C-alpha cells in the first residue's frame, strides 16, 4: 500500500516548483554523469506523477528521446519554440538536456 510520493517523486515536485521556467529536462534532473539506473528510477517516478495528474510530461526526439517535465499550466512546446527563435537560448536548453 502506498504511503504517498516517494523520495524521487518529492524531489521532482520540489525542482518543478523551484524552476522559474516551470519545466525542465529529465536529464537535467538526474544531473551529469548519471547512471542508467538513476535515469530509469527518475523516469518511473515521472510516469507515476504524470499518471496521478500532478505534472505534465512531453517527449521530444532530438536524435534520441528527451523527456520534458512541466507544470500543468506550462506548455513545454512554447519554451522550445522561443528557444528556436533565440539561438543562445536553444544552446542553453540543449546543454541542460545533456547534448
PyMOL commands that set and color helices and strands:
alter all, ss='L'
color gray80, all
select helices_A, chain A and resi 7-18+26-30+36-51+76-85+87-96
alter helices_A, ss='H'
color red, helices_A
select strands_A, chain A and resi 23-25+56-61+65-70
alter strands_A, ss='S'
color yellow, strands_A
deselect
rebuild
show_as cartoon
